Amino acid sequence: MAIVNENFLKLPGSYLFSDIAKKVNAFKIAHPEAKLIRLGIGDVTRPLPPACIEAMHRAVDEMAHAETFRGYGPEQGYDFLIEAIIANDFAPRGVQLKASEVFVSDGAKSDTGNIGDILQGCNSVAVTDPVYPVYIDSNVMSGRAGDLQEDGRWSRITYLPCTAENGFIPQIPDIRMDMVYLCYPNNPTGTTLTKEQLKQWVDYALANDSLILFDAAYEAFIRENDVPHSIYEIEGAKQCAIEFRSFSKTAGFTGVRCGYTVVPEEVMARTSNGERVSLNRLWNRRQCTKFNGTSYVTQRAAEAIYSPEGKKQVKETIDYYLENARIMREGFQQAGFQVFGGVNSPYLWLKTPQDCTSWQFFDRLLNDVHVVGTPGVGFGPSGEGYLRLTAFGKREDCIEAMKRIAKWAK
């Protein structure tokens, strides 16, 4: 009989959003007449940009003719998309990348989870807390997390608390860490780091020979000038950081699936005997072995994001969600709640009333005003006492939710 990877058995019984779905479904059965407003899961509601739809139609037509049909594509992505990514996402910010350093994929979630394949299980790991669950869970699966303790922390993970008390700015560890996960604009708190604050992390990584795994999935929502869109805007970052990007929230690709990861040739790790090895080469080998590439049709749609029409349409979508965020942020403030984020991010991080845990407040919103959020504690111990809400809903739902909450909070 085959032996299982027992690290999987250490994981809690279900994923955070599965628990939420069970509660919501039970409520719907008990209250079929209630109109639920879902502001919890970060799925988008606006359709794909027309430029992307048109590009997909053209690509589908190509697949219908022998002379333009495409079979297996490059595992790393087609040149037309990689060149568009470099020319539009990085070159205007003074970041020079080679085509061989960009890897197109089916999304940032996959890549942030899979990057551990090329890193040994003995590496020490630091995460901001609260944190996107995939960072933790994938390290549990790889054997790097240790055991789950009674306080909700994993024994081998170093947690960097981000709370209102420290301005949601994680303290740089006073010990050397092998791997550090950073996500900015942050999911779930919606907060950001300035260039100077991010530079301190790059300086730490360079001084300690650490690897930063930088999730920039929400960079398109940044509106303030001093907030970096890419970690590579910081000098030296190409020597110590891997960056993950996504088209999911940028252009509504949550169901289409496309993103990319940047692995500079300069970023290195070492073998057990001290030999330095390029992570770019290892990631390329991993992708060629385990991934057959993102579909041609999808990549043509992603390329269209960078067309003049595509850029305009994407900006309109992002502006729509940021306006939702403004409406919600101001609505919560007027109702007497303390709320963070929602400025450079589609996420709002709501402080629960003093007498409520995250799950208790989730239940109260669900049962009393029929609004669904995400309990902050589901993102880590420092998330206790908070609730995450997203601005990805429809405008009328965001407005209605704020009316209900304002009336309820009186």
C-alpha positions as CSV (number, residue, x, y, z in Angstrom):
1,M,0.0,0.0,0.0
2,A,1.3,3.5,-0.8
3,I,2.3,5.8,2.0
4,V,0.7,9.2,2.1
5,N,2.4,12.5,2.5
6,E,1.5,12.9,6.2
7,N,2.1,16.7,6.1
8,F,-1.4,16.9,4.4
9,L,-2.9,15.2,7.5
10,K,-1.7,18.2,9.6
11,L,-3.9,20.6,7.7
12,P,-7.2,21.7,9.3
13,G,-10.1,19.7,8.0
14,S,-11.3,22.3,5.5
15,Y,-10.3,25.5,3.7
16,L,-11.5,28.8,5.2
17,F,-13.8,29.6,2.3
18,S,-15.3,26.2,2.5
19,D,-16.3,26.8,6.1
20,I,-17.9,30.1,5.0
21,A,-19.8,28.5,2.2
22,K,-21.3,25.9,4.6
23,K,-22.5,28.6,6.9
24,V,-24.0,30.6,4.1
25,N,-25.7,27.6,2.6
26,A,-27.2,26.7,5.9
27,F,-28.5,30.3,6.3
28,K,-30.0,30.2,2.8
29,I,-31.9,27.0,3.6
30,A,-33.3,28.4,6.8
31,H,-34.1,31.8,5.3
32,P,-34.9,31.3,1.6
33,E,-36.5,34.8,1.4
34,A,-33.4,36.7,2.5
35,K,-31.4,38.7,-0.1
36,L,-27.8,38.0,0.7
37,I,-25.1,40.4,-0.3
38,R,-21.7,38.6,-0.6
39,L,-18.7,40.8,0.1
40,G,-16.5,38.1,1.5
41,I,-14.8,36.1,-1.3
42,G,-12.5,38.1,-3.6
43,D,-14.2,37.1,-6.8
44,V,-14.9,39.7,-9.4
45,T,-18.3,40.6,-10.8
46,R,-17.6,42.8,-13.8
47,P,-17.2,41.1,-17.2
48,L,-13.9,40.7,-19.1
49,P,-12.8,43.8,-21.0
50,P,-14.2,43.9,-24.5
51,A,-10.7,44.0,-25.9
52,C,-10.0,40.6,-24.3
53,I,-13.2,39.1,-25.5
54,E,-12.4,40.2,-29.1
55,A,-8.9,38.8,-28.8
56,M,-10.2,35.5,-27.6
57,H,-12.7,35.3,-30.5
58,R,-9.9,35.9,-32.9
59,A,-7.7,33.3,-31.3
60,V,-10.6,30.7,-31.3
61,D,-11.1,31.3,-35.0
62,E,-7.4,30.7,-35.5
63,M,-7.7,27.3,-33.8
64,A,-10.4,26.3,-36.4
65,H,-7.9,26.4,-39.4
66,A,-4.9,24.1,-40.0
67,E,-2.6,27.0,-41.0
68,T,-3.2,29.0,-37.8
69,F,-3.9,26.1,-35.4
70,R,-1.8,26.0,-32.2
71,G,-0.9,22.8,-30.3
72,Y,1.4,22.7,-27.3
73,G,2.8,26.2,-26.6
74,P,6.0,27.1,-24.7
75,E,5.7,26.1,-21.0
76,Q,7.0,29.6,-20.1
77,G,4.5,31.5,-22.2
78,Y,4.3,32.9,-25.7
79,D,6.8,35.6,-26.6
80,F,4.0,38.0,-27.6
81,L,2.6,38.1,-24.1
82,I,6.0,38.1,-22.3
83,E,7.2,41.0,-24.4
84,A,3.9,42.9,-23.7
85,I,4.4,42.3,-19.9
86,I,7.9,43.6,-19.9
87,A,7.2,46.6,-22.0
88,N,4.1,47.7,-20.1
89,D,4.4,46.4,-16.5
90,F,8.2,46.9,-15.9
91,A,10.0,49.1,-18.4
92,P,8.0,52.2,-17.7
93,R,9.0,51.9,-14.0
94,G,12.7,51.6,-14.9
95,V,12.9,47.8,-14.4
96,Q,14.7,45.9,-17.1
97,L,13.9,42.2,-17.4
98,K,14.8,39.4,-19.9
99,A,12.1,37.4,-21.6
100,S,13.6,34.3,-19.9
101,E,12.8,35.8,-16.5
102,V,9.0,35.9,-17.0
103,F,6.9,32.7,-16.7
104,V,3.3,32.9,-17.7
105,S,1.0,30.6,-15.6
106,D,-2.6,30.0,-14.7
107,G,-2.5,32.4,-11.8
108,A,-0.6,33.7,-8.8
109,K,-2.3,31.3,-6.4
110,S,-0.8,28.3,-8.3
111,D,2.7,29.8,-8.4
112,T,2.8,31.0,-4.8
113,G,1.8,27.5,-3.8
114,N,4.1,25.7,-6.2
115,I,7.3,27.8,-5.7
116,G,8.1,25.6,-2.7
117,D,8.8,22.7,-5.1
118,I,12.2,24.1,-5.8
119,L,13.1,24.9,-2.1
120,Q,14.1,22.4,0.5
121,G,11.8,21.5,3.3
122,C,14.3,22.6,6.0
123,N,14.1,26.2,5.0
124,S,12.9,28.7,7.7
125,V,9.8,30.7,6.7
126,A,8.5,34.0,7.8
127,V,5.0,35.3,7.0
128,T,3.1,38.5,7.7
129,D,0.2,37.8,10.0
130,P,-2.7,37.9,8.9
131,V,-1.7,36.2,5.7
132,Y,-3.2,34.7,2.5
133,P,-3.8,31.1,3.5
134,V,-2.0,29.5,0.5
135,Y,1.4,30.7,1.8
136,I,0.9,28.8,5.1
137,D,-0.9,25.7,3.7
138,S,1.5,25.1,0.9
139,N,4.4,25.1,3.4
140,V,2.5,22.7,5.7
141,M,2.2,20.4,2.7
142,S,6.0,20.7,2.0
143,G,6.9,19.9,5.6
144,R,8.3,23.4,6.5
145,A,5.6,24.5,8.9
146,G,6.0,22.0,11.8
147,D,2.9,21.3,13.9
148,L,-0.2,23.4,14.5
149,Q,-0.3,24.8,18.1
150,E,-3.2,25.6,20.3
151,D,-2.8,29.4,19.6
152,G,-3.3,28.7,15.8
153,R,0.3,29.2,14.9
154,W,2.6,26.6,13.3
155,S,5.6,25.7,15.3
156,R,8.2,26.3,12.6
157,I,6.7,29.4,11.0
158,T,7.8,32.8,12.2
159,Y,4.8,35.2,12.3
160,L,5.2,38.9,11.7
161,P,2.1,40.5,13.3
162,C,0.4,43.3,11.3
163,T,-2.3,45.1,13.4
164,A,-3.7,48.5,14.0
165,E,-1.2,48.9,16.9
166,N,1.8,48.7,14.6
167,G,0.2,50.5,11.7
168,F,0.1,47.1,9.8
169,I,3.8,47.4,9.2
170,P,5.5,44.1,9.9
171,Q,8.7,44.2,12.0
172,I,11.8,42.9,10.3
173,P,13.0,39.8,12.0
174,D,15.9,40.0,14.4
175,I,17.1,36.6,13.2
176,R,17.9,35.3,9.7
177,M,15.1,33.7,7.7
178,D,15.5,31.7,4.6
179,M,12.1,32.6,3.0
180,V,9.9,35.7,3.6
181,Y,6.4,36.1,2.1
182,L,5.3,39.6,1.5
183,C,2.0,40.6,-0.2
184,Y,1.5,44.3,-1.1
185,P,-1.0,45.8,-1.5
186,N,-1.9,43.3,1.2
187,N,-4.5,40.6,1.2
188,P,-6.3,40.6,3.5
189,T,-5.7,43.9,5.2
190,G,-5.7,46.2,2.1
191,T,-2.7,48.1,3.5
192,T,0.6,48.9,1.7
193,L,4.2,49.6,2.2
194,T,6.0,52.7,1.0
195,K,9.2,52.4,-1.1
196,E,11.3,53.2,1.9
197,Q,9.6,50.6,4.0
198,L,9.9,47.9,1.2
199,K,13.6,48.9,0.8
200,Q,14.2,47.9,4.4
201,W,13.0,44.4,3.5
202,V,15.3,44.2,0.4
203,D,18.2,45.4,2.5
204,Y,17.4,42.7,5.1
205,A,17.2,40.0,2.5
206,L,20.5,41.1,0.9
207,A,22.3,41.3,4.2
208,N,21.0,37.9,5.3
209,D,21.0,36.0,2.0
210,S,17.2,35.6,2.4
211,L,14.6,35.0,-0.4
212,I,11.6,37.3,-0.6
213,L,8.5,35.9,-2.2
214,F,6.6,39.0,-3.2
215,D,3.0,38.7,-4.2
216,A,2.0,41.8,-6.2
217,A,-1.4,40.5,-7.4
218,Y,-3.1,43.8,-6.5
219,E,-0.6,46.3,-7.8
220,A,-3.0,47.7,-10.4
221,F,-5.1,49.2,-7.6
222,I,-2.3,51.4,-6.3
223,R,-3.1,55.1,-6.6
224,E,-0.6,56.7,-4.2
225,N,2.8,57.7,-5.6
226,D,5.0,56.4,-2.9
227,V,3.7,52.9,-3.0
228,P,5.8,50.6,-5.3
229,H,4.1,48.5,-7.9
230,S,6.9,46.1,-8.1
231,I,9.6,45.0,-5.6
232,Y,12.1,45.4,-8.5
233,E,11.7,49.2,-8.2
234,I,13.9,48.8,-5.2
235,E,17.6,48.6,-5.9
236,G,19.0,45.1,-5.3
237,A,15.7,43.3,-5.3
238,K,16.5,41.3,-8.4
239,Q,19.2,39.5,-6.4
240,C,16.8,38.4,-3.6
241,A,13.2,38.4,-4.7
242,I,10.7,36.5,-6.8
243,E,7.5,38.4,-7.8
244,F,4.1,37.0,-8.5
245,R,1.5,38.8,-10.7
246,S,-2.1,38.0,-11.6
247,F,-4.7,39.2,-14.2
248,S,-7.5,37.9,-12.0
249,K,-8.4,41.1,-10.2
250,T,-6.8,43.4,-12.8
251,A,-8.9,42.3,-15.7
252,G,-11.4,39.8,-14.3
253,F,-9.5,36.7,-15.2
254,T,-10.6,34.7,-12.1
255,G,-12.4,32.2,-14.3
256,V,-10.1,32.5,-17.3
257,R,-6.9,31.9,-15.3
258,C,-3.8,33.7,-16.2
259,G,-0.9,35.3,-14.3
260,Y,2.9,35.3,-14.3
261,T,5.9,35.0,-12.1
262,V,9.2,36.8,-12.4
263,V,12.3,34.9,-11.4
264,P,15.4,37.0,-12.2
265,E,18.5,35.2,-13.2
266,E,20.4,36.9,-10.4
267,V,18.3,35.4,-7.6
268,M,20.1,32.4,-6.1
269,A,19.7,29.7,-3.4
270,R,22.3,27.3,-2.2
271,T,22.7,23.5,-2.0
272,S,23.4,21.7,1.3
273,N,27.1,21.9,0.6
274,G,27.0,25.6,-0.1
275,E,27.0,25.7,-3.9
276,R,24.9,28.7,-5.3
277,V,22.2,27.7,-7.8
278,S,20.0,29.9,-10.0
279,L,16.4,29.6,-9.0
280,N,15.4,30.8,-12.5
281,R,16.9,27.6,-13.9
282,L,15.2,25.4,-11.3
283,W,11.8,27.1,-11.8
284,N,12.1,26.6,-15.6
285,R,12.8,22.9,-15.0
286,R,9.9,22.6,-12.7
287,Q,7.5,24.3,-15.1
288,C,8.6,22.2,-18.1
289,T,8.1,19.1,-16.0
290,K,4.8,19.8,-14.3
291,F,3.1,22.4,-16.4
292,N,2.1,22.4,-20.0
293,G,1.6,26.1,-20.4
294,T,-1.4,28.5,-20.3
295,S,-3.7,28.1,-23.3
296,Y,-3.1,30.1,-26.5
297,V,-6.6,31.6,-26.4
298,T,-6.1,32.8,-22.8
299,Q,-2.7,34.4,-23.5
300,R,-4.1,36.3,-26.5
301,A,-6.7,37.7,-24.2
302,A,-4.1,38.7,-21.7
303,E,-2.0,40.3,-24.4
304,A,-5.1,42.5,-25.2
305,I,-5.0,44.0,-21.7
306,Y,-2.0,46.0,-22.9
307,S,-3.6,47.4,-26.0
308,P,-4.7,51.0,-25.9
309,E,-8.3,49.9,-25.7
310,G,-7.5,47.2,-23.1
311,K,-5.7,49.6,-20.8
312,K,-8.6,52.0,-20.9
313,Q,-11.1,49.3,-20.2
314,V,-9.1,47.7,-17.4
315,K,-8.7,51.2,-15.8
316,E,-12.4,51.7,-15.9
317,T,-13.0,48.3,-14.1
318,I,-10.4,49.0,-11.4
319,D,-11.8,52.5,-10.9
320,Y,-15.2,50.9,-10.5
321,Y,-14.0,48.6,-7.7
322,L,-12.0,51.4,-6.0
323,E,-15.2,53.5,-6.0
324,N,-17.0,50.6,-4.4
325,A,-14.2,50.5,-1.8
326,R,-14.6,54.3,-1.1
327,I,-18.3,53.9,-0.6
328,M,-17.9,51.0,1.8
329,R,-15.0,52.6,3.7
330,E,-16.9,55.9,4.2
331,G,-20.1,53.9,5.0
332,F,-18.4,52.0,7.8
333,Q,-16.7,55.1,9.2
334,Q,-20.0,56.9,9.3
335,A,-21.6,53.9,11.1
336,G,-18.9,54.2,13.8
337,F,-16.6,51.3,12.7
338,Q,-12.8,51.4,12.5
339,V,-11.8,50.4,9.0
340,F,-8.5,50.0,7.1
341,G,-7.4,49.5,3.5
342,G,-9.6,50.2,0.5
343,V,-7.4,53.1,-0.8
344,N,-4.8,51.2,-2.9
345,S,-6.6,48.0,-2.6
346,P,-10.0,46.3,-3.2
347,Y,-9.9,44.9,0.4
348,L,-11.3,46.5,3.5
349,W,-10.2,45.3,7.0
350,L,-12.9,46.0,9.5
351,K,-12.3,46.1,13.3
352,T,-15.0,44.1,15.0
353,P,-16.8,45.6,18.0
354,Q,-15.0,44.9,21.3
355,D,-17.4,42.2,22.4
356,C,-17.1,40.2,19.1
357,T,-14.6,37.6,17.8
358,S,-14.2,37.4,14.0
359,W,-16.6,34.5,13.7
360,Q,-19.1,36.0,16.0
361,F,-19.2,39.3,14.0
362,F,-19.4,37.2,10.8
363,D,-22.5,35.5,12.2
364,R,-24.1,38.8,13.3
365,L,-23.6,40.4,9.9
366,L,-25.0,37.3,8.2
367,N,-28.0,36.8,10.4
368,D,-28.9,40.4,11.2
369,V,-28.2,42.3,7.9
370,H,-27.6,39.4,5.5
371,V,-24.1,40.6,4.5
372,V,-21.3,38.1,4.0
373,G,-17.7,38.9,5.0
374,T,-14.6,36.8,5.8
375,P,-13.6,36.3,9.4
376,G,-10.1,37.8,9.9
377,V,-8.9,35.0,12.1
378,G,-9.1,32.7,9.1
379,F,-6.1,34.5,7.8
380,G,-4.0,34.0,10.9
381,P,-3.9,34.6,14.7
382,S,-3.4,38.4,14.3
383,G,-6.6,38.5,12.2
384,E,-8.7,37.8,15.3
385,G,-11.0,40.8,15.9
386,Y,-11.2,41.8,12.3
387,L,-13.4,41.0,9.2
388,R,-12.3,41.3,5.6
389,L,-14.7,42.7,3.0
390,T,-14.1,43.1,-0.7
391,A,-15.1,45.8,-3.1
392,F,-15.6,43.3,-6.0
393,G,-19.4,43.3,-5.6
394,K,-21.9,45.2,-7.8
395,R,-22.3,48.9,-7.0
396,E,-25.9,48.6,-6.0
397,D,-25.0,45.8,-3.6
398,C,-22.3,47.8,-1.9
399,I,-24.6,50.8,-1.5
400,E,-27.4,48.5,-0.1
401,A,-25.0,46.8,2.3
402,M,-23.9,50.1,3.7
403,K,-27.6,51.2,4.1
404,R,-28.4,48.0,6.0
405,I,-25.3,48.3,8.2
406,A,-25.8,52.0,9.0
407,K,-29.4,51.3,10.1
408,W,-28.3,48.2,12.1
409,A,-25.4,50.0,13.9
410,K,-27.7,52.8,15.3
